[in-house]
Each structure stands twice: as C-alpha cells, then as structure tokens.
Amino acid sequence: AVEIHLELNYRSTRRIVQAADRLIRDNEQRIERTIRTENVEGEPIALRELSDQNHEAQFVVSEIRRLINTGRARGQDVAIMYRTTAQSRVLEEAFRITDIPYRIVGGVRFYERKEVRDVLAVLRLLHNPQDRLSLERIIDNMPLGRGFGPKALDTAVTWAALHQRPVVDAFLAMAPGSPDPIGASHPEFSNAGATAATRIGTALAFLRERAQTVSLAELFDSIVEKTGYRDSFNQGTEDDLQRWANILELRADLERYESVEPAEALSAYLEQISLIADVDAMNDQAQDQVTLITLHSAKGLEFPVVFITGVEEGLLPISRAMDAEAIGDSLPLEEERRLMYVGVTRAKTLLYLSYAANRLSYGRYQAGVASRFLQAIPAELVRSVTRSSSSRGGAPGRMASSVSGPLSARVAATWDQQPGLADIVAPIVELPDYQTGMRVFHSKFGEGVVSEVVPRRDDVEIAVAFDRHGRKRLMGTLAKLEILS
C-alpha cells in the first residue's frame, strides 16, 4: 500500500492555509507535511478581543451585517463556529435583535434543546398549574419522576377530574404539610406510586413557595437540586458536559431578571420565551441564513466567511484537555488543536477569530485568557489585535492578558471601529437616557454606577456596578432605576 499525503489545499487563501499549517505543527501525533496552496494571498486573518460574550456576539453580528450590506457576502456564505453548544445562546439573541436569519447545523436552537425544555417545563408548571404537558415532561424526563408510571398517572388524572382540580394537585395533596390542602380524600395510588407522588408533591410544593420569594436564578438553583436534574449529567461524557453547559447558560439568561419582583419575573420571562419561539418560526421560512455550528460538526464543510468565537483558554482548548495535559496526557489537547485547525480550514476567503476578556459563568464573570493556539499564528498573517473592551463600555472585570508569542508584535496596531448593535438597533420604548458613568438608585440593590448600556429590540439592557451588591445586568423597562446624577 502507498500512502498519499494531501498537502495541497484548494479551498482557502494562502494566509489562512499558512495559519492552519503553523497551528497544527504543534501536534506531535500527526503526519509530517507542509500544507500549501496555489490560491491568492487573501486578506489577513481578523483577530478581536471583546469585553464579554455579549459584546463578542454583537461584534460578530454587526460585522456580518456590514459584509451583507456592502455586498461582500450573503448570509448563506457565513458560518459562526464555536466549541460548545451553550455558546450559541448569545449569538442567537444577537441575530434575533438584528433580524438576520440564521440556522443551527448539527443541532437545534437553544430554547428547543431537550435539557433546556426540561427546566423550562418546571418554570411553566409553577406559573400555570393547569399545564399538564409540562407536568408529564417533568415526570418522564427528570429523576424526580422515577417510579411514577402510566398507571399512577391515570390515577392522578382520574382523581383530578373527580375533584375538578389541576392534575398537579394530586401530587400536592400527597405532600406533608401542603400549604394547599385538598379535602379529606387522597388519590388511591399503589404503595410505589404513593411514594413517588409524595416525593414529587413535596418538591413541587417547595418550588411553588420559592417562586414567590426568590429571583429566577435562585429558583433555577432550587429546581436542579430538588428535581435531581443535576445528577442526570454526572457521567463526565462530552454529551453530559455540553448539556449541563446549556443548562448553566439558561441560568445566565434568567439572571437578567434579577431585579424584577419574583411575582412578576416568572411571567415576564415565559412571555419572552414565547415571543422568541414566534420569531424563530418566522426565521425558519427565510432562505438566506447564516450558519451556526460547533467545530465538531464543521468537518467536511466550507464557507467563504468563517467566524470562530470563544478562542480562549477553557473553551478552545476545553478545560478538560488542559486538566489532562497537567497530568501528562497531551492527546486531548492535540484533539482540541485539531478542532481549531478544522475550523480555520473551513474558511475560503475571510477568517475572524475572537475571544472574550470576561465570560459569565454561574453568576460571576470569570477573567478570560486568549487561547494558546493563537500564539502559533505568525504576526504577518493577522490584521490586528485590540485590547479595548468595546466601544459600548468597559469590561466587567480585569482584562485578559494580551496574546503573547508572534501576535504580541501587533498590539500597537489599531482595529477600524466597527458598529455594535447599539449603532444598528435603537430602543422603541421611551426610557430615560441612561449613560455610562451615571449614578443610579435601585429599590433592591441600592446605589451604583452605570457601566454599560446596550439597546435591545424593545428595551435597553443596563449594567450597573452597585456599591454593595456588585455588578448586575438589568432590563430598563423592569429595573425602574432612579437617576441620581
């Protein structure tokens, strides 16, 4: 047998091919070869540091808008690639705001993912006790429902019909000390069914009370604990970790309602989700769609324009690969580098690489560091690097360290200021003219200073550094901030 090494790349420009070749050379487990191309040199690779994942999404979408408006690309020519599925949520939101159609390849939209829908089912049931579909979803998909089978459910349904009550009351009736006692009768479950129903009813009674007194993010924490849902993702597999990351991203979404009174927050959030579903349904009818795709799913594809987001330590490479390297196993890290290589070589003409100096994780901004993979890219192949957080405001925390290695030669270069979403979309509701540096007062969090203002479709998102409660992101129509100075 004769081995044929394919060294000629017919897809990408010379700069992109050279970057890919230098990147993959750091892998020891590879065939020795130099990848080359006879294509034109092409434009430099664009590198951008943003203050956080929201600004990163805004930059990507505004740059795509610019490419489309100037005739340089159609939506279908563009792909955004990322390491984990959870990264798509902020990108999807940015696309909805700007009305640019998009599609998810190799997966589904964020709010349609099974694990996200499972948690949303609990929120929907707490908001509407008549929602039998959500109740059945909880029983079928969460550890809380184990041992409660179809016959037991029939018993609950029959009991509820007899007493003209929602089916969920059959479970609440079994909860010890239920705050909503239901007559003297109880559903006549079998012993196993009664045990499971009592467990379910006890958890739901607790969560129903919590929904009236705590923020949505805190309610989320209680849900994943009381339903046992966290234990569904403890096998350590790639799929488990990706799905749990999606659930944590849902928590980040809920945190935006932290300033809203609990009694109002749940209904406001579920209304938002309903509107998102309507927008996505209309988006599905569009023909010219931008592609959102994980690096794992991108193999074999090609696009004139590629954005790779989240090129930072802990994401690309993923933290598990970094942990493995720390104990002497370099193979996972080499696989991460191959994924980066795959993403780079999907680009035909334009390649953008971006990373966030800070990333929200479980309620806290974690300082980000540019990926080590960027250090392999020669300085002359990249257009520029920026240390600025964004034209829309400062970073939530300290900025990440500058990219070292060959890229460090370009820190003096400047990036042409690109419009953020704030330059494209203006709020259509009448709100105070919030400005960065303003001192404001909130009834729950006290006094603070506005550090960032980001217009949304029919609202404005305000980041405030509160004196006693740290940094919070609030929606303008809900926060009811008083401007002090």
PyMOL commands that set and color helices and strands:
alter all, ss='L'
color gray80, all
select helices_A, chain A and resi 14-24+53-69+75-77+85-98+110-112+114-127+132-141+143-145+150-163+168-172+191-210+216-226+229-233+238-257+262-283+296-298+319-326+331-344+372-376+379-381+405-410+421-424+476-479
alter helices_A, ss='H'
color red, helices_A
select strands_A, chain A and resi 46-50+78-82+102-105+290-294+303-308+347-356+358-361+364-367+439-442+446-455+460-466+470-475+482-483
alter strands_A, ss='S'
color yellow, strands_A
deselect
rebuild
show_as cartoon
